Amino acid sequence: MTDGRAVRLASPGHAVFAATLVALGLMGLVTRDFSPIWPPVPEGMPGRAALVYLCALVPLLCGVGLFLRRPAAAASRVLFGYFLLWLLLLRVPGMVVSFTVDHWWAACQTAAMTAAAWVLFAWFAGDERLFRFATGDRGLRDARRLYGLALIPFGLAHFLYLQPTIDDVPAWMPGRVAWAYLTGVTFIAAGVAIVAGVRASLAAALSALQMGLFTLLVWVPVVLAGPNPFQWSEFVVSWALTAAGWVVADSYRNRPWTSRP
C-alpha cells in the first residue's frame, strides 16, 4: 500500500512509542490536566490552561501520524521540535533556577523522550533544511548521546535516594539493597557507554530492558492492586521511558552489540 493510510513502521520500538504517545494524549484530554511526562509546570505560567490541551493534542496527533506513511515525517518533525522546546525553554531554565530533584529528574525524563523523538525524526526527515543538523548519521549520534546523558542521573538517583529505591524493589526479591545498587550502577554504565560510543548498542538494549523490567515488576503489580495518584504517575512515566529507550535501542539495529566506535 502506498496511500496515506498505510502503516509505516520503522521498528517495533517505533510502534510502541507511537502508541504510547496516543495514550498519553488521550490521558491528558480525559483528565484535562498534564499527563505525567510533562510536570512540573509552574502554576503561574501564562496560558497554562491552554498548554494542558496542547500537551495532549501534540502527542495524540503525532502518535497517530507516526503510524501513517505520508504524515510520519511531519509528525516526527513536530514531535521532535515540541519536546526540544520543552527541554530548552522549561526544563533547562528550571534546573538553573532551582537544582532540586524535581527539576533535574524531570529534565532527564524530557531528554529521554526528546532523544526518542529525535531518532524518529532522523529516520523520517529526508531532505530536511530547517533541522538539517539533527538528521542523518550525525543526528542519530547526537540523539543517542542525549539519551545516554539522561541515563546517568537516573543511576545517580538510586544512590542519592537509596531507601526509596530499596522500597521500590518487590518484597519477594532477595537482596533488595543489592538490586538498588546494581540498577543504579547499570544505568550509569549504560549512559557512559552510549555517550562514549563503546558497546553502545548493547548498553542501549540493556537499559531499555531494565526500564521495561522495572515497569513490569514494580509498577504493574501496584497498578493492578489500585494505585494512588503518585504511583499511577510513576507507572506512566516508567512506561513512557521504556518506550523511548526501545526506540533508541532500535536505532542500533544494524550494528552488532559488541561493535566499537
C-alpha positions in Angstrom: 0.0 0.0 0.0 1.3 3.5 -0.8 -1.5 5.8 0.3 -1.6 8.0 3.3 -3.4 5.3 5.3 -0.7 2.8 5.0 1.1 1.9 8.2 4.8 2.8 8.2 6.7 1.2 11.0 10.4 1.7 11.1 10.9 -0.6 14.1 9.0 -2.3 16.9 10.0 0.5 19.2 8.5 3.0 16.8 5.1 1.3 17.1 5.3 1.1 20.9 6.4 4.7 21.2 3.7 5.9 18.8 1.0 4.0 20.7 2.4 5.4 24.0 2.1 9.0 22.7 -1.6 8.3 21.7 -2.3 7.0 25.1 -0.6 10.0 26.8 -2.6 12.4 24.6 -5.9 10.7 25.4 -5.0 10.7 29.1 -4.5 14.5 29.0 -7.8 15.1 27.3 -9.7 12.9 29.6 -8.2 14.3 32.8 -7.9 17.8 31.5 -4.5 18.0 33.1 -0.9 17.4 32.1 -0.1 13.7 31.7 2.7 12.5 34.0 5.5 13.1 31.5 5.0 16.9 31.5 5.1 18.1 35.1 6.4 20.1 36.9 4.8 23.1 35.2 4.8 26.4 37.1 1.3 27.3 38.4 1.6 30.9 37.3 2.8 30.1 33.8 0.9 32.2 31.2 -1.5 30.2 29.2 -1.2 27.2 31.4 -4.8 26.0 30.8 -4.3 26.2 27.0 -0.9 24.4 27.4 -2.7 21.5 29.0 -4.6 20.8 25.8 -1.6 21.5 23.6 0.4 18.9 25.6 -2.4 16.4 25.0 -3.1 17.2 21.3 0.6 17.2 20.2 1.4 13.6 21.4 -2.1 12.4 20.3 -1.9 13.7 16.7 1.8 13.0 16.3 1.4 9.5 17.7 -1.4 8.8 15.1 0.7 10.4 12.4 3.7 8.2 13.2 1.5 5.2 12.2 0.8 6.7 8.7 3.1 6.6 5.7 2.7 10.2 4.5 2.2 12.1 7.8 5.1 10.3 9.5 7.8 12.7 8.6 5.7 15.8 9.6 4.6 14.1 12.8 8.2 13.3 13.8 9.3 16.9 13.0 6.6 18.4 15.1 7.2 16.0 18.0 10.9 16.5 18.0 10.5 20.3 17.9 8.0 20.3 20.7 10.0 18.1 23.0 13.1 20.0 22.3 11.4 23.3 23.0 10.0 21.9 26.3 13.5 20.8 27.3 15.3 24.0 26.4 12.6 26.5 27.5 11.2 24.9 30.6 13.5 22.1 31.9 16.9 23.7 31.5 15.9 27.1 33.0 14.1 25.2 35.8 17.4 23.5 36.7 19.2 26.8 36.7 16.7 28.5 39.0 16.3 25.5 41.4 18.5 22.5 41.0 16.3 20.2 43.0 15.4 16.6 42.3 12.0 17.6 40.9 13.7 19.7 38.2 16.7 17.6 37.2 14.7 14.4 37.3 12.1 15.9 35.1 14.8 17.3 32.8 16.2 13.8 32.3 12.8 12.4 31.6 12.2 15.0 28.9 15.7 14.5 27.5 15.0 10.7 27.1 11.6 11.4 25.3 13.3 14.1 23.2 16.0 11.6 22.2 13.4 9.0 21.0 11.5 11.7 19.0 14.9 12.8 17.6 15.7 9.2 16.4 12.3 9.0 14.6 12.9 12.4 13.1 16.3 11.4 11.8 14.8 8.3 10.2 11.9 10.1 8.5 13.3 13.6 7.8 14.5 13.0 4.2 15.6 16.3 2.6 15.2 18.5 5.7 16.5 22.0 5.7 15.4 23.7 8.9 16.7 20.9 11.2 19.5 19.6 8.9 21.8 19.4 11.9 19.5 16.9 13.5 19.2 14.4 10.6 21.3 11.7 9.1 24.0 9.8 11.0 25.0 12.9 12.9 21.5 13.4 14.1 21.3 9.8 15.3 24.6 10.0 17.1 23.5 13.2 18.9 20.1 11.7 19.8 21.8 8.7 21.3 24.2 10.9 23.3 21.3 12.9 24.7 19.7 9.6 25.8 22.9 8.4 27.3 23.3 11.7 29.3 19.8 11.3 30.6 20.5 7.8 31.9 23.4 8.9 34.1 21.3 10.9 36.6 18.8 8.1 36.6 21.5 5.9 38.0 22.8 8.5 40.4 19.3 8.9 41.9 19.5 5.3 43.0 22.3 6.3 45.3 21.1 9.7 46.3 17.7 8.3 47.2 18.7 4.8 48.2 15.9 4.0 50.7 13.1 4.9 48.3 14.8 2.8 45.6 15.0 -0.2 48.0 11.4 0.3 48.9 10.5 0.0 45.2 12.2 -3.4 44.8 9.5 -6.1 45.1 9.5 -7.6 48.6 9.7 -11.1 47.1 13.1 -10.4 45.6 16.1 -11.3 47.8 18.9 -8.8 48.2 16.8 -5.7 47.7 19.7 -3.4 48.7 22.0 -5.1 46.2 19.4 -4.7 43.5 19.1 -1.0 44.3 22.9 -0.5 43.9 23.1 -2.8 40.9 20.4 -1.0 38.9 22.0 2.4 39.7 25.4 1.2 38.5 24.0 -0.2 35.3 22.1 3.0 34.4 25.3 5.0 34.9 27.4 2.4 33.0 24.9 2.3 30.1 24.8 6.1 29.9 28.6 6.4 29.8 28.9 3.6 27.2 26.3 5.3 24.9 27.9 8.7 25.2 31.3 7.3 24.6 30.1 5.0 21.8 31.7 1.9 23.4 29.4 -1.1 23.3 26.7 1.4 22.9 24.3 -0.9 21.1 24.4 -3.4 23.9 24.1 -0.6 26.5 21.0 0.9 24.9 19.3 -2.5 24.6 20.0 -3.4 28.2 19.0 0.0 29.5 15.6 -0.3 27.7 15.2 -3.9 29.0 16.0 -2.7 32.6 13.4 0.0 32.4 10.9 -2.4 30.9 11.5 -4.9 33.7 11.2 -2.1 36.3 7.8 -1.2 34.8 6.7 -4.8 34.7 7.9 -6.0 38.1 7.4 -2.8 40.2 4.6 -0.7 38.8 2.3 -3.2 37.0 1.6 -5.0 40.3 1.0 -1.7 42.0 -1.4 -0.6 39.3 -3.3 -3.9 39.4 -3.6 -3.5 43.2 -5.1 0.0 42.9 -2.5 2.8 42.8 -2.6 6.2 44.4 -2.0 9.2 42.1 1.7 9.2 42.7 2.1 5.5 41.9 0.0 5.9 38.8 2.2 8.8 37.6 5.3 6.7 38.2 3.9 3.8 36.3 3.0 6.1 33.3 6.5 7.7 33.3 8.2 4.3 33.6 6.2 3.0 30.7 6.9 6.1 28.5 10.6 5.9 29.3 10.7 2.2 28.4 9.1 3.1 25.0 11.6 5.9 24.5 14.5 3.6 25.3 13.2 1.0 22.9 13.3 3.5 20.1 16.9 4.4 20.9 17.9 0.8 21.1 16.3 0.1 17.7 18.4 2.9 16.2 21.4 0.5 16.6 19.6 -2.4 14.8 22.2 -2.7 12.0 25.1 -2.7 14.4 26.3 -5.7 16.4 26.1 -5.4 20.2 29.9 -5.8 20.5 30.8 -3.1 18.0 33.3 -0.3 18.9 33.3 3.3 17.5 
